[in-house]
Amino acid sequence: MALIKRQLQQVIRERLFQGKAIILIGARQVGKSTLFEQILSDGDLKISQEQILTIYCDDAESRKIIEIANLVDLRQILAGKRIVMIDEAQRVHGIGLKLKLITDHFKDVQLLVTGSSSLMLQGALNEPLTGRKFEYHLFPISTQELYNDGSLLRVRQTFESRLIYGSYPDVIVSAANPRDVLTNLSGSYMYQDLLSLEGIRKPVLLEKLLVALALQIGSEVSYNELAQIIGTDNKTVEKYVDLLEKCFVIFRLHGLSRNVRNELKRTKKIYFYDNGIRNAIIQQFSPIEMRNDIGALWENFMISERMKYNHYNHRYCNCYFWRTKEQQEIDYIEESDGTMTAFEMKWNPKKSQVRFPKAFLEAYPIKETVVITPENYLDWLH
């Protein structure tokens, strides 16, 4: 199957050679390097392979070259180059200052930089590259990308597979055995940057936490409860959750609490960016008709896909869920321009008649209430 055109491809193509570094962040194996390579294969750029330098920072020797290079060294390294792609740049100590040096002194060189850890990369880049970078986030393949690149038939044919095996490029494009791909990907490779940090000395604890989180998608999580399950303390759980989020494995959704007295405060749900990674962590690849967690899978799928959609289409909104002490709840809420849209995710279309809590509707400025099922979900993703 041919490579799928990513939504960021044209966006980044139009940003080339404007005097700024282009930073592409996202989890490992979501296709960051492939996206840059697709852009560079465009014949209209009129750039030869000899004018492109690629530095893979997972390689210790390549990393060292960048770390010790001064301005004189860089003049030799970059001689005759128009494009410099630095892959997994978070592995390079002092990467921000090196990129600043290149951007300031080599005006004709376009920097393309990938990173799979916002924890290690963004902290190093934000100050040195202020005003010197365009930054984008690449997710696993979105429903909208699949729709735009193929057809409605293709989206429908892969629907159940994406619920179980997710949307990583290797899974969708070329994997004869997606289970093997995901099992390898969901191991330490995905969060090796996290494991390399000084404070992460118990990978077994991290793996236990991932299993516990995978079993609780769609439910409110308690750091205290998670700590008891995996045998550690609250602060360690909170720290590891934060790090997993910064390595683009999971993301948090916070509870909305402003106007109703009995709303639950400081609550949170945790979702995975990809259903396949979640299922690989617990080694559960049973077909849909045999699963007892399909409701949670559907919720995780829809919320993660909606996040991709909003990001790629520049829809800026705050996202929440809502729940009261009396167990009244709403799965997902988007707040934009002073109004809110409330979503309920229902796997069974027969249960699509949902009454949104009166207390919520009266307390907040509601633009729309939506029940999303497998029958209408595409209306909200393309």
C-alpha positions as YAML, in Angstrom:
chain: A
units: angstrom
residues:
- id: 1
  name: MET
  ca: [0.00, 0.00, 0.00]
- id: 2
  name: ALA
  ca: [1.35, 3.46, -0.90]
- id: 3
  name: LEU
  ca: [2.35, 5.97, 1.73]
- id: 4
  name: ILE
  ca: [-0.50, 8.10, 3.02]
- id: 5
  name: LYS
  ca: [-0.18, 11.83, 2.46]
- id: 6
  name: ARG
  ca: [-0.08, 13.59, 5.82]
- id: 7
  name: GLN
  ca: [-2.01, 16.80, 6.43]
- id: 8
  name: LEU
  ca: [1.13, 18.60, 7.55]
- id: 9
  name: GLN
  ca: [2.94, 17.87, 4.28]
- id: 10
  name: GLN
  ca: [1.76, 20.95, 2.39]
- id: 11
  name: VAL
  ca: [1.86, 23.13, 5.50]
- id: 12
  name: ILE
  ca: [5.55, 22.36, 6.07]
- id: 13
  name: ARG
  ca: [6.34, 22.53, 2.35]
- id: 14
  name: GLU
  ca: [5.15, 26.15, 2.34]
- id: 15
  name: ARG
  ca: [7.35, 27.01, 5.34]
- id: 16
  name: LEU
  ca: [10.64, 25.95, 3.75]
- id: 17
  name: PHE
  ca: [13.45, 28.49, 3.35]
- id: 18
  name: GLN
  ca: [11.90, 31.23, 5.43]
- id: 19
  name: GLY
  ca: [14.93, 31.53, 7.69]
- id: 20
  name: LYS
  ca: [13.54, 29.38, 10.51]
- id: 21
  name: ALA
  ca: [14.07, 25.83, 11.75]
- id: 22
  name: ILE
  ca: [11.12, 23.47, 11.27]
- id: 23
  name: ILE
  ca: [10.58, 21.29, 14.34]
- id: 24
  name: LEU
  ca: [8.39, 18.18, 14.07]
- id: 25
  name: ILE
  ca: [7.50, 16.49, 17.35]
- id: 26
  name: GLY
  ca: [5.52, 13.33, 18.04]
- id: 27
  name: ALA
  ca: [5.85, 9.79, 19.35]
- id: 28
  name: ARG
  ca: [8.45, 7.49, 17.88]
- id: 29
  name: GLN
  ca: [7.40, 5.79, 14.63]
- id: 30
  name: VAL
  ca: [4.49, 8.12, 13.81]
- id: 31
  name: GLY
  ca: [6.23, 8.99, 10.55]
- id: 32
  name: LYS
  ca: [8.18, 12.20, 11.27]
- id: 33
  name: SER
  ca: [11.26, 11.33, 9.21]
- id: 34
  name: THR
  ca: [9.10, 9.83, 6.47]
- id: 35
  name: LEU
  ca: [7.09, 13.05, 6.25]
- id: 36
  name: PHE
  ca: [10.25, 15.12, 5.81]
- id: 37
  name: GLU
  ca: [11.51, 12.65, 3.20]
- id: 38
  name: GLN
  ca: [8.23, 12.91, 1.28]
- id: 39
  name: ILE
  ca: [8.54, 16.70, 1.26]
- id: 40
  name: LEU
  ca: [12.15, 16.55, 0.08]
- id: 41
  name: SER
  ca: [11.28, 14.13, -2.74]
- id: 42
  name: ASP
  ca: [9.24, 16.91, -4.37]
- id: 43
  name: GLY
  ca: [11.01, 17.63, -7.65]
- id: 44
  name: ASP
  ca: [9.88, 21.26, -7.57]
- id: 45
  name: LEU
  ca: [12.35, 21.92, -4.74]
- id: 46
  name: LYS
  ca: [15.22, 21.27, -7.17]
- id: 47
  name: ILE
  ca: [17.46, 19.95, -4.41]
- id: 48
  name: SER
  ca: [19.85, 17.08, -5.08]
- id: 49
  name: GLN
  ca: [20.70, 14.33, -2.62]
- id: 50
  name: GLU
  ca: [24.20, 15.81, -2.33]
- id: 51
  name: GLN
  ca: [22.66, 18.97, -0.89]
- id: 52
  name: ILE
  ca: [20.87, 17.07, 1.89]
- id: 53
  name: LEU
  ca: [22.56, 16.06, 5.14]
- id: 54
  name: THR
  ca: [20.76, 13.69, 7.53]
- id: 55
  name: ILE
  ca: [22.04, 13.19, 11.07]
- id: 56
  name: TYR
  ca: [20.53, 10.32, 13.09]
- id: 57
  name: CYS
  ca: [20.95, 11.21, 16.75]
- id: 58
  name: ASP
  ca: [20.11, 7.74, 18.06]
- id: 59
  name: ASP
  ca: [23.62, 6.93, 16.83]
- id: 60
  name: ALA
  ca: [26.21, 7.89, 19.46]
- id: 61
  name: GLU
  ca: [28.90, 8.92, 16.97]
- id: 62
  name: SER
  ca: [26.54, 11.17, 15.01]
- id: 63
  name: ARG
  ca: [25.33, 12.69, 18.27]
- id: 64
  name: LYS
  ca: [28.88, 13.44, 19.36]
- id: 65
  name: ILE
  ca: [29.68, 15.23, 16.11]
- id: 66
  name: ILE
  ca: [26.85, 17.69, 16.70]
- id: 67
  name: GLU
  ca: [27.55, 18.14, 20.41]
- id: 68
  name: ILE
  ca: [31.21, 19.14, 20.02]
- id: 69
  name: ALA
  ca: [30.89, 21.10, 16.77]
- id: 70
  name: ASN
  ca: [31.79, 24.79, 16.90]
- id: 71
  name: LEU
  ca: [31.16, 27.38, 14.21]
- id: 72
  name: VAL
  ca: [34.30, 26.44, 12.28]
- id: 73
  name: ASP
  ca: [33.34, 22.74, 12.39]
- id: 74
  name: LEU
  ca: [29.83, 23.54, 11.22]
- id: 75
  name: ARG
  ca: [31.17, 25.43, 8.20]
- id: 76
  name: GLN
  ca: [32.93, 22.24, 7.11]
- id: 77
  name: ILE
  ca: [30.03, 19.93, 7.96]
- id: 78
  name: LEU
  ca: [27.43, 22.07, 6.17]
- id: 79
  name: ALA
  ca: [29.49, 23.03, 3.13]
- id: 80
  name: GLY
  ca: [27.36, 22.69, 0.02]
- id: 81
  name: LYS
  ca: [24.24, 21.68, 1.99]
- id: 82
  name: ARG
  ca: [20.83, 23.29, 1.62]
- id: 83
  name: ILE
  ca: [18.85, 20.92, 3.85]
- id: 84
  name: VAL
  ca: [19.99, 19.52, 7.20]
- id: 85
  name: MET
  ca: [17.68, 16.98, 8.81]
- id: 86
  name: ILE
  ca: [18.40, 16.13, 12.44]
- id: 87
  name: ASP
  ca: [16.49, 13.05, 13.55]
- id: 88
  name: GLU
  ca: [15.58, 12.47, 17.25]
- id: 89
  name: ALA
  ca: [17.29, 15.71, 18.24]
- id: 90
  name: GLN
  ca: [16.29, 15.37, 21.90]
- id: 91
  name: ARG
  ca: [19.21, 12.95, 22.25]
- id: 92
  name: VAL
  ca: [21.75, 15.74, 21.67]
- id: 93
  name: HIS
  ca: [22.99, 17.66, 24.70]
- id: 94
  name: GLY
  ca: [22.68, 21.41, 24.11]
- id: 95
  name: ILE
  ca: [20.75, 20.93, 20.88]
- id: 96
  name: GLY
  ca: [18.96, 24.28, 21.18]
- id: 97
  name: LEU
  ca: [22.16, 26.33, 21.07]
- id: 98
  name: LYS
  ca: [23.50, 24.29, 18.14]
- id: 99
  name: LEU
  ca: [20.31, 24.87, 16.14]
- id: 100
  name: LYS
  ca: [20.45, 28.58, 16.99]
- id: 101
  name: LEU
  ca: [24.03, 28.69, 15.71]
- id: 102
  name: ILE
  ca: [23.03, 27.09, 12.42]
- id: 103
  name: THR
  ca: [19.93, 29.25, 12.00]
- id: 104
  name: ASP
  ca: [21.81, 32.48, 12.69]
- id: 105
  name: HIS
  ca: [24.97, 31.80, 10.65]
- id: 106
  name: PHE
  ca: [23.78, 29.63, 7.75]
- id: 107
  name: LYS
  ca: [20.88, 31.57, 6.26]
- id: 108
  name: ASP
  ca: [20.67, 29.40, 3.14]
- id: 109
  name: VAL
  ca: [20.40, 26.14, 5.11]
- id: 110
  name: GLN
  ca: [16.95, 24.80, 6.03]
- id: 111
  name: LEU
  ca: [16.90, 22.90, 9.32]
- id: 112
  name: LEU
  ca: [14.42, 20.03, 9.63]
- id: 113
  name: VAL
  ca: [14.36, 18.62, 13.15]
- id: 114
  name: THR
  ca: [12.42, 15.71, 14.64]
- id: 115
  name: GLY
  ca: [11.93, 14.89, 18.29]
- id: 116
  name: SER
  ca: [9.94, 12.28, 20.19]
- id: 117
  name: SER
  ca: [10.08, 13.82, 23.65]
- id: 118
  name: SER
  ca: [8.69, 17.26, 24.41]
- id: 119
  name: LEU
  ca: [10.24, 16.91, 27.86]
- id: 120
  name: MET
  ca: [13.79, 16.80, 26.52]
- id: 121
  name: LEU
  ca: [13.37, 18.77, 23.30]
- id: 122
  name: GLN
  ca: [11.07, 21.70, 24.02]
- id: 123
  name: GLY
  ca: [12.92, 22.71, 27.15]
- id: 124
  name: ALA
  ca: [16.15, 22.84, 25.14]
- id: 125
  name: LEU
  ca: [14.61, 24.75, 22.22]
- id: 126
  name: ASN
  ca: [12.18, 27.30, 23.58]
- id: 127
  name: GLU
  ca: [14.65, 29.95, 24.73]
- id: 128
  name: PRO
  ca: [17.48, 29.51, 22.16]
- id: 129
  name: LEU
  ca: [15.07, 29.30, 19.21]
- id: 130
  name: THR
  ca: [12.58, 31.98, 20.22]
- id: 131
  name: GLY
  ca: [11.40, 33.52, 16.95]
- id: 132
  name: ARG
  ca: [13.57, 31.11, 14.97]
- id: 133
  name: LYS
  ca: [11.32, 28.06, 14.54]
- id: 134
  name: PHE
  ca: [8.05, 26.69, 13.22]
- id: 135
  name: GLU
  ca: [6.87, 23.79, 15.37]
- id: 136
  name: TYR
  ca: [4.34, 21.07, 14.49]
- id: 137
  name: HIS
  ca: [2.97, 17.96, 16.19]
- id: 138
  name: LEU
  ca: [2.55, 14.77, 14.14]
- id: 139
  name: PHE
  ca: [0.13, 12.14, 15.44]
- id: 140
  name: PRO
  ca: [-0.56, 8.59, 14.29]
- id: 141
  name: ILE
  ca: [-2.51, 8.65, 11.02]
- id: 142
  name: SER
  ca: [-5.84, 10.41, 11.46]
- id: 143
  name: THR
  ca: [-9.22, 9.42, 10.08]
- id: 144
  name: GLN
  ca: [-9.22, 12.66, 8.09]
- id: 145
  name: GLU
  ca: [-5.85, 11.81, 6.49]
- id: 146
  name: LEU
  ca: [-7.08, 8.36, 5.58]
- id: 147
  name: TYR
  ca: [-10.26, 9.83, 4.11]
- id: 148
  name: ASN
  ca: [-8.46, 12.53, 2.12]
- id: 149
  name: ASP
  ca: [-5.84, 10.14, 0.77]
- id: 150
  name: GLY
  ca: [-8.16, 7.30, -0.11]
- id: 151
  name: SER
  ca: [-11.88, 7.09, -0.05]
- id: 152
  name: LEU
  ca: [-14.86, 6.70, 2.21]
- id: 153
  name: LEU
  ca: [-14.79, 2.98, 1.42]
- id: 154
  name: ARG
  ca: [-11.23, 2.67, 2.68]
- id: 155
  name: VAL
  ca: [-12.08, 4.48, 5.91]
- id: 156
  name: ARG
  ca: [-14.99, 2.14, 6.52]
- id: 157
  name: GLN
  ca: [-13.04, -0.98, 5.60]
- id: 158
  name: THR
  ca: [-10.30, -0.18, 8.13]
- id: 159
  name: PHE
  ca: [-12.60, 1.09, 10.89]
- id: 160
  name: GLU
  ca: [-12.74, -1.98, 13.12]
- id: 161
  name: SER
  ca: [-9.06, -2.69, 12.55]
- id: 162
  name: ARG
  ca: [-8.15, 0.83, 13.69]
- id: 163
  name: LEU
  ca: [-10.20, 0.38, 16.86]
- id: 164
  name: ILE
  ca: [-8.14, -2.70, 17.73]
- id: 165
  name: TYR
  ca: [-4.75, -2.14, 16.09]
- id: 166
  name: GLY
  ca: [-4.65, 1.65, 15.97]
- id: 167
  name: SER
  ca: [-3.30, 3.99, 13.33]
- id: 168
  name: TYR
  ca: [0.48, 3.91, 13.35]
- id: 169
  name: PRO
  ca: [1.82, 4.12, 9.78]
- id: 170
  name: ASP
  ca: [3.50, 0.70, 9.90]
- id: 171
  name: VAL
  ca: [0.21, -0.83, 11.05]
- id: 172
  name: ILE
  ca: [-1.98, 0.82, 8.41]
- id: 173
  name: VAL
  ca: [0.37, 0.90, 5.42]
- id: 174
  name: SER
  ca: [2.47, -2.21, 5.41]
- id: 175
  name: ALA
  ca: [2.10, -4.52, 8.39]
- id: 176
  name: ALA
  ca: [1.30, -8.12, 7.53]
- id: 177
  name: ASN
  ca: [1.13, -8.80, 11.26]
- id: 178
  name: PRO
  ca: [0.12, -5.63, 13.13]
- id: 179
  name: ARG
  ca: [0.24, -7.43, 16.46]
- id: 180
  name: ASP
  ca: [3.99, -8.01, 16.12]
- id: 181
  name: VAL
  ca: [4.58, -4.40, 15.09]
- id: 182
  name: LEU
  ca: [2.63, -3.07, 18.07]
- id: 183
  name: THR
  ca: [4.19, -5.44, 20.59]
- id: 184
  name: ASN
  ca: [7.64, -4.24, 19.55]
- id: 185
  name: LEU
  ca: [6.56, -0.63, 19.47]
- id: 186
  name: SER
  ca: [4.83, -0.64, 22.84]
- id: 187
  name: GLY
  ca: [7.96, -1.94, 24.56]
- id: 188
  name: SER
  ca: [10.74, 0.28, 25.84]
- id: 189
  name: TYR
  ca: [11.47, 1.60, 22.32]
- id: 190
  name: MET
  ca: [8.49, 3.94, 22.44]
- id: 191
  name: TYR
  ca: [9.60, 5.64, 25.63]
- id: 192
  name: GLN
  ca: [13.35, 5.01, 25.60]
- id: 193
  name: ASP
  ca: [13.93, 8.76, 25.99]
- id: 194
  name: LEU
  ca: [11.96, 8.63, 29.21]
- id: 195
  name: LEU
  ca: [13.95, 5.66, 30.50]
- id: 196
  name: SER
  ca: [17.20, 7.49, 29.82]
- id: 197
  name: LEU
  ca: [16.30, 10.27, 32.24]
- id: 198
  name: GLU
  ca: [18.14, 10.35, 35.53]
- id: 199
  name: GLY
  ca: [14.98, 10.05, 37.63]
- id: 200
  name: ILE
  ca: [13.58, 6.95, 35.89]
- id: 201
  name: ARG
  ca: [15.33, 3.99, 37.44]
- id: 202
  name: LYS
  ca: [12.48, 1.52, 37.69]
- id: 203
  name: PRO
  ca: [11.28, 0.50, 34.22]
- id: 204
  name: VAL
  ca: [9.26, -2.35, 35.75]
- id: 205
  name: LEU
  ca: [7.27, 0.23, 37.71]
- id: 206
  name: LEU
  ca: [6.67, 2.19, 34.53]
- id: 207
  name: GLU
  ca: [5.40, -0.93, 32.76]
- id: 208
  name: LYS
  ca: [3.04, -1.70, 35.64]
- id: 209
  name: LEU
  ca: [1.71, 1.85, 35.50]
- id: 210
  name: LEU
  ca: [1.07, 1.60, 31.75]
- id: 211
  name: VAL
  ca: [-0.93, -1.61, 32.28]
- id: 212
  name: ALA
  ca: [-2.96, 0.02, 35.05]
- id: 213
  name: LEU
  ca: [-3.68, 3.06, 32.86]
- id: 214
  name: ALA
  ca: [-4.59, 0.87, 29.88]
- id: 215
  name: LEU
  ca: [-7.18, -0.90, 32.02]
- id: 216
  name: GLN
  ca: [-8.73, 2.39, 33.13]
- id: 217
  name: ILE
  ca: [-9.23, 4.32, 29.88]
- id: 218
  name: GLY
  ca: [-12.51, 6.20, 29.95]
- id: 219
  name: SER
  ca: [-12.61, 6.12, 33.76]
- id: 220
  name: GLU
  ca: [-11.49, 8.71, 36.26]
- id: 221
  name: VAL
  ca: [-8.07, 7.92, 37.62]
- id: 222
  name: SER
  ca: [-6.76, 8.39, 41.12]
- id: 223
  name: TYR
  ca: [-3.02, 8.73, 41.62]
- id: 224
  name: ASN
  ca: [-3.47, 7.33, 45.11]
- id: 225
  name: GLU
  ca: [-5.25, 4.24, 43.77]
- id: 226
  name: LEU
  ca: [-2.67, 3.77, 41.00]
- id: 227
  name: ALA
  ca: [0.14, 4.04, 43.56]
- id: 228
  name: GLN
  ca: [-1.42, 1.27, 45.62]
- id: 229
  name: ILE
  ca: [-1.89, -0.95, 42.56]
- id: 230
  name: ILE
  ca: [1.72, -0.71, 41.37]
- id: 231
  name: GLY
  ca: [3.39, -0.42, 44.77]
- id: 232
  name: THR
  ca: [4.74, 3.12, 44.93]
- id: 233
  name: ASP
  ca: [3.74, 6.60, 46.14]
- id: 234
  name: ASN
  ca: [1.48, 9.29, 44.67]
- id: 235
  name: LYS
  ca: [4.31, 11.61, 43.67]
- id: 236
  name: THR
  ca: [6.04, 8.90, 41.66]
- id: 237
  name: VAL
  ca: [2.81, 8.08, 39.81]
- id: 238
  name: GLU
  ca: [2.16, 11.74, 39.04]
- id: 239
  name: LYS
  ca: [5.74, 12.16, 37.81]
- id: 240
  name: TYR
  ca: [5.59, 9.10, 35.56]
- id: 241
  name: VAL
  ca: [2.19, 10.10, 34.14]
- id: 242
  name: ASP
  ca: [3.59, 13.53, 33.33]
- id: 243
  name: LEU
  ca: [6.61, 12.00, 31.60]
- id: 244
  name: LEU
  ca: [4.50, 9.55, 29.60]
- id: 245
  name: GLU
  ca: [2.41, 12.47, 28.40]
- id: 246
  name: LYS
  ca: [5.53, 14.37, 27.34]
- id: 247
  name: CYS
  ca: [6.67, 11.34, 25.34]
- id: 248
  name: PHE
  ca: [3.30, 11.34, 23.53]
- id: 249
  name: VAL
  ca: [2.12, 7.97, 24.81]
- id: 250
  name: ILE
  ca: [-0.88, 9.24, 26.81]
- id: 251
  name: PHE
  ca: [-2.75, 12.48, 27.39]
- id: 252
  name: ARG
  ca: [-4.87, 13.78, 30.25]
- id: 253
  name: LEU
  ca: [-8.38, 15.16, 30.13]
- id: 254
  name: HIS
  ca: [-9.35, 17.26, 33.14]
- id: 255
  name: GLY
  ca: [-12.76, 17.59, 34.70]
- id: 256
  name: LEU
  ca: [-14.75, 20.79, 34.13]
- id: 257
  name: SER
  ca: [-15.63, 22.43, 37.43]
- id: 258
  name: ARG
  ca: [-16.86, 26.01, 37.61]
- id: 259
  name: ASN
  ca: [-20.55, 26.54, 38.21]
- id: 260
  name: VAL
  ca: [-22.20, 23.54, 39.84]
- id: 261
  name: ARG
  ca: [-21.64, 23.02, 43.57]
- id: 262
  name: ASN
  ca: [-21.46, 19.22, 43.49]
- id: 263
  name: GLU
  ca: [-19.11, 18.96, 40.51]
- id: 264
  name: LEU
  ca: [-16.08, 16.77, 41.13]
- id: 265
  name: LYS
  ca: [-12.99, 18.95, 41.33]
- id: 266
  name: ARG
  ca: [-9.43, 18.08, 40.31]
- id: 267
  name: THR
  ca: [-10.52, 14.91, 38.57]
- id: 268
  name: LYS
  ca: [-8.88, 13.54, 35.46]
- id: 269
  name: LYS
  ca: [-9.14, 10.83, 32.83]
- id: 270
  name: ILE
  ca: [-6.18, 9.43, 30.94]
- id: 271
  name: TYR
  ca: [-6.34, 8.31, 27.32]
- id: 272
  name: PHE
  ca: [-3.83, 6.79, 24.92]
- id: 273
  name: TYR
  ca: [-2.96, 8.59, 21.70]
- id: 274
  name: ASP
  ca: [-3.43, 5.26, 19.91]
- id: 275
  name: ASN
  ca: [-5.77, 2.33, 20.55]
- id: 276
  name: GLY
  ca: [-3.23, -0.15, 19.19]
- id: 277
  name: ILE
  ca: [-0.58, 0.86, 21.72]
- id: 278
  name: ARG
  ca: [-3.13, 0.56, 24.51]
- id: 279
  name: ASN
  ca: [-4.16, -2.92, 23.41]
- id: 280
  name: ALA
  ca: [-0.55, -4.03, 22.97]
- id: 281
  name: ILE
  ca: [0.28, -3.01, 26.54]
- id: 282
  name: ILE
  ca: [-2.35, -5.42, 27.88]
- id: 283
  name: GLN
  ca: [-1.94, -7.89, 24.98]
- id: 284
  name: GLN
  ca: [-5.64, -7.77, 24.14]
- id: 285
  name: PHE
  ca: [-6.30, -7.97, 20.41]
- id: 286
  name: SER
  ca: [-9.60, -9.86, 20.45]
- id: 287
  name: PRO
  ca: [-12.08, -8.87, 17.74]
- id: 288
  name: ILE
  ca: [-14.77, -6.35, 18.59]
- id: 289
  name: GLU
  ca: [-17.58, -8.85, 19.03]
- id: 290
  name: MET
  ca: [-15.61, -10.67, 21.74]
- id: 291
  name: ARG
  ca: [-14.60, -7.63, 23.79]
- id: 292
  name: ASN
  ca: [-16.08, -6.34, 27.03]
- id: 293
  name: ASP
  ca: [-14.19, -3.04, 26.76]
- id: 294
  name: ILE
  ca: [-15.55, -1.85, 23.42]
- id: 295
  name: GLY
  ca: [-17.23, 1.18, 25.02]
- id: 296
  name: ALA
  ca: [-13.92, 2.36, 26.47]
- id: 297
  name: LEU
  ca: [-12.11, 1.64, 23.18]
- id: 298
  name: TRP
  ca: [-14.69, 3.65, 21.27]
- id: 299
  name: GLU
  ca: [-14.35, 6.59, 23.66]
- id: 300
  name: ASN
  ca: [-10.53, 6.52, 23.48]
- id: 301
  name: PHE
  ca: [-10.64, 6.30, 19.68]
- id: 302
  name: MET
  ca: [-13.07, 9.19, 19.24]
- id: 303
  name: ILE
  ca: [-11.42, 11.57, 21.67]
- id: 304
  name: SER
  ca: [-7.93, 10.94, 20.30]
- id: 305
  name: GLU
  ca: [-9.21, 11.33, 16.71]
- id: 306
  name: ARG
  ca: [-11.02, 14.53, 17.62]
- id: 307
  name: MET
  ca: [-7.79, 15.89, 19.11]
- id: 308
  name: LYS
  ca: [-5.97, 15.16, 15.84]
- id: 309
  name: TYR
  ca: [-8.77, 16.81, 13.87]
- id: 310
  name: ASN
  ca: [-8.74, 19.95, 15.99]
- id: 311
  name: HIS
  ca: [-4.95, 20.24, 15.86]
- id: 312
  name: TYR
  ca: [-4.57, 19.80, 12.12]
- id: 313
  name: ASN
  ca: [-7.48, 22.11, 11.32]
- id: 314
  name: HIS
  ca: [-6.35, 24.85, 13.73]
- id: 315
  name: ARG
  ca: [-9.43, 24.56, 15.91]
- id: 316
  name: TYR
  ca: [-8.32, 26.00, 19.21]
- id: 317
  name: CYS
  ca: [-10.41, 24.82, 22.13]
- id: 318
  name: ASN
  ca: [-10.19, 23.72, 25.75]
- id: 319
  name: CYS
  ca: [-11.18, 20.09, 26.29]
- id: 320
  name: TYR
  ca: [-12.79, 18.54, 29.38]
- id: 321
  name: PHE
  ca: [-15.11, 15.88, 30.70]
- id: 322
  name: TRP
  ca: [-17.80, 16.59, 33.33]
- id: 323
  name: ARG
  ca: [-19.06, 14.66, 36.31]
- id: 324
  name: THR
  ca: [-20.91, 15.30, 39.58]
- id: 325
  name: LYS
  ca: [-20.93, 13.49, 42.89]
- id: 326
  name: GLU
  ca: [-24.34, 12.06, 41.87]
- id: 327
  name: GLN
  ca: [-22.66, 10.34, 38.87]
- id: 328
  name: GLN
  ca: [-24.12, 12.68, 36.27]
- id: 329
  name: GLU
  ca: [-21.53, 12.87, 33.53]
- id: 330
  name: ILE
  ca: [-20.59, 13.94, 30.01]
- id: 331
  name: ASP
  ca: [-17.82, 12.14, 28.13]
- id: 332
  name: TYR
  ca: [-16.20, 15.05, 26.36]
- id: 333
  name: ILE
  ca: [-16.59, 18.82, 26.12]
- id: 334
  name: GLU
  ca: [-14.99, 21.38, 23.82]
- id: 335
  name: GLU
  ca: [-14.97, 25.03, 24.84]
- id: 336
  name: SER
  ca: [-14.26, 27.61, 22.16]
- id: 337
  name: ASP
  ca: [-15.04, 31.31, 21.84]
- id: 338
  name: GLY
  ca: [-17.10, 31.35, 25.02]
- id: 339
  name: THR
  ca: [-19.43, 28.44, 24.19]
- id: 340
  name: MET
  ca: [-19.32, 24.69, 24.69]
- id: 341
  name: THR
  ca: [-20.13, 21.61, 22.65]
- id: 342
  name: ALA
  ca: [-20.90, 18.49, 24.70]
- id: 343
  name: PHE
  ca: [-20.29, 15.00, 23.30]
- id: 344
  name: GLU
  ca: [-21.46, 11.57, 24.40]
- id: 345
  name: MET
  ca: [-19.77, 8.55, 22.79]
- id: 346
  name: LYS
  ca: [-22.12, 5.59, 22.31]
- id: 347
  name: TRP
  ca: [-20.90, 2.43, 20.61]
- id: 348
  name: ASN
  ca: [-24.42, 1.01, 20.35]
- id: 349
  name: PRO
  ca: [-26.55, 3.21, 18.03]
- id: 350
  name: LYS
  ca: [-29.68, 1.93, 19.80]
- id: 351
  name: LYS
  ca: [-28.52, 3.84, 22.89]
- id: 352
  name: SER
  ca: [-28.06, 7.07, 21.00]
- id: 353
  name: GLN
  ca: [-31.04, 8.70, 22.70]
- id: 354
  name: VAL
  ca: [-29.15, 10.47, 25.45]
- id: 355
  name: ARG
  ca: [-30.47, 13.10, 27.84]
- id: 356
  name: PHE
  ca: [-27.78, 15.55, 28.78]
- id: 357
  name: PRO
  ca: [-27.94, 16.52, 32.48]
- id: 358
  name: LYS
  ca: [-30.14, 19.52, 33.13]
- id: 359
  name: ALA
  ca: [-27.71, 20.84, 35.74]
- id: 360
  name: PHE
  ca: [-25.00, 21.05, 33.11]
- id: 361
  name: LEU
  ca: [-27.18, 22.59, 30.41]
- id: 362
  name: GLU
  ca: [-28.39, 25.30, 32.79]
- id: 363
  name: ALA
  ca: [-24.97, 26.11, 34.22]
- id: 364
  name: TYR
  ca: [-22.93, 26.52, 31.03]
- id: 365
  name: PRO
  ca: [-23.21, 28.33, 27.66]
- id: 366
  name: ILE
  ca: [-24.01, 25.35, 25.42]
- id: 367
  name: LYS
  ca: [-23.68, 25.69, 21.68]
- id: 368
  name: GLU
  ca: [-24.56, 22.09, 20.83]
- id: 369
  name: THR
  ca: [-25.03, 18.62, 22.30]
- id: 370
  name: VAL
  ca: [-23.89, 15.66, 20.20]
- id: 371
  name: VAL
  ca: [-24.19, 11.89, 20.50]
- id: 372
  name: ILE
  ca: [-21.48, 10.18, 18.44]
- id: 373
  name: THR
  ca: [-21.94, 6.59, 17.25]
- id: 374
  name: PRO
  ca: [-20.17, 4.48, 14.60]
- id: 375
  name: GLU
  ca: [-22.93, 5.58, 12.23]
- id: 376
  name: ASN
  ca: [-22.24, 9.32, 12.41]
- id: 377
  name: TYR
  ca: [-18.68, 9.67, 13.70]
- id: 378
  name: LEU
  ca: [-17.22, 10.73, 10.35]
- id: 379
  name: ASP
  ca: [-19.28, 13.93, 10.50]
- id: 380
  name: TRP
  ca: [-16.92, 15.08, 13.26]
- id: 381
  name: LEU
  ca: [-13.59, 13.89, 11.85]
- id: 382
  name: HIS
  ca: [-13.30, 15.15, 8.28]
...
